[in-house]
Amino acid sequence: MVQPNIQFRPFLELAATYDTGLSDARLTNGGTLASGASSGIRVIGGISGSKSWKFTTIGLEYQGSYTGYREQTVPRSISQSLLFGVSRQLSRHLNLNLRESAGMFTRDFGVAGLSSTVPFDPSSTFIPTTDYFDNRTYFSSSQAQLTWQKSLRLSINMAGGFITNQRLSSALFSMTGETAQGDFQYRLTRRVTVGGVYDYQRYVYSGNVGGTDIHIFAGSFSMRPTRRLELSFMAGVDRVESTFLLTQSIDPVIAALLGVTSTTQISHTLGYRPYSEGRLSRVFARGVVFVSGGSGVTPGNGVFLTSYSNRAIAGYQFTGLRRWSFSAQGGENWSEATGNIAGRYRGATGTVTVSRSLGGSAHLTSSFSVRQYDSPDFGNYNRLIYNATVGIGFTPGNIPLRIR
């Protein structure tokens, strides 16, 4: 994707907020899931931008926030998010790319959409986007890629990485994993490229509950009709092999004889599923618009483990008017868990943010986010939550504050 140079700009925002459906991973004294709504004060700060030199390009987007709620029963919310990418031309034929997605959150309200400041697609990393509880979660996805440009038409790529999603609550499952990838791309014309991809992923879950090995074989197609418009698509098959420990109840007669009510069994499954990823994006001088989607295997959300998922995401982020900045994105995820708990679950999220310059370095900011959780198999999983904020932000320069 052609990346514009966007000047590095720090920002600071003080906002009033109202959140519903606040639910950490615990039960109330009445034995029900904790849930509440509260107003509060949120402080947000960060920096974003990109810079290119003759042989090197870097992109950064960092944001951190602290939210204190009025209701004492509602836990404080602390979040940090880092997207960082480096591309280095090592020689005439070798290029090195380093990518990092990392952070922590208490409330997961994000849709992993395209950013105009980092040279990769965050939705292709392992950022958690479907977590149910307001639970402290730490995540990271680190990847290194080496590309050999054998000729003007043929390139060969090798990549490897590590991923982790660590959840603070013992009621939820954490995950660590590794990835490895190899692909070749052949440019048929100046604007059309085809290729083949092999991708390996491994997920291991906390509590020795089990893990999953995934092998992906796919073909790829990409086209750039214009300098700023890009279409890419991959399609193939997943080979998914999972091993989990399952707890099974036993017949009351046997329970009376042996004095136990359940037993542990090993579940081993092997299957093949279709795999696909696609994206259409248009880059502007100060923003990006995109539509993406796909199907494949995900590590779940801490409640459900290895899952077959289908997703669709669309977004628009623009900062080009004299006084106004606008961003909107939404997504939906349909999943079927096959790990420790089998069942279907779904999540849909939408976010709109608006910023207006007040003169000097001050900006009026506002945002509204909504998320719907539901499951046809587990009725208590269904709930609707939302968040609304309005505040004052400060950033240098005469361009409206870019928020997401």
Beta strands, then each sheet from edge to edge (+ up, - down):
strand 1: 9-22
strand 2: 36-52
strand 3: 56-69
strand 4: 77-89
strand 5: 94-105
strand 6: 137-149
strand 7: 154-167
strand 8: 175-187
strand 9: 192-205
strand 10: 210-223
strand 11: 229-249
strand 12: 262-284
strand 13: 287-298
strand 14: 307-318
strand 15: 324-338
strand 16: 342-359
strand 17: 362-374
strand 18: 383-394
sheet 1: 1+ 2- 3+ 4- 5+ 6- 7+ 8- 9+ 10- 11+ 12- 13+ 14- 15+ 16- 17+ 18- 1+
end
